[in-house]
Amino acid sequence: MNITRRNFLKLAATTGLLLSVKETTAATNEKILVVYYSRTGEEYGLGNITKGNTAIIAEIIAQRLGADIFEIKPVTPYPDSYEKCKKIASREKATKARPAFVGSVDVSGYDLIFCGYPIWYGDAPQIVYTFLEANDFTGKKIVPFCTSGGSGLSSTDQNISLTCPTAKILQGFEIRGRTAQQNPSKAAELVEDNLKRLGLL
């Protein structure tokens, strides 16, 4: 079957396939994976967005490092309505829910894994923990990154460390969601600054 690049990207987006983005090469021989959850729809202060804040940052990281990328897509999508999504997110956090996600990726072949997410109620969405608990990160290095309205990583780096006790958690970073949406060149600059800090560029 002949499949164009555009159709492949559409297929990957709907089925949770792993994408390989080979734009540039990191200053390391490590095999790198970027994993992220991101939401579209109504966003506080930004209106309706067609590409999630965290997705924008994840793609920048993958492009700059020549890394593979995997999107954590929920089996049951969150509603576009900001208020409805807030209620679900609050309930999931309170009950420590573990929403199912589509597809899978074998993390065993990677040395360094970037894990990205928005900040919901001071934490990563619970679906991120579904993914982390479903995989073995023994001996891996994990870099948390998030998008938010200005809360920073909150306690998510500590929570990821507790969830993945056999991994090494490196110092992560936050990019404002508004910056990702409205000033992508600035977002790319901030990402590159953090990648340089990590010794990857």
Buried (B, 14 or more C-beta within 10 A) or exposed (E): EEEEEEEEEEEBEEEBBBBEBEEEEBEBEBEBBBBBBBBBBBBEEBEEBEEBBBBBBBBBBBBBBBBBBBBBBBEEEBBBEBEEBBEBBEEBBEEEBBBEBBBEBEBEEBEBBBBBBBBBBEBBBBBBBBBBEEBEBEEBBBBBBBBBBEBEBBBBBEBBBEBBEEBEBBEBBBBBBBBBBEEEEEBBEBBBEBBEEBEBB
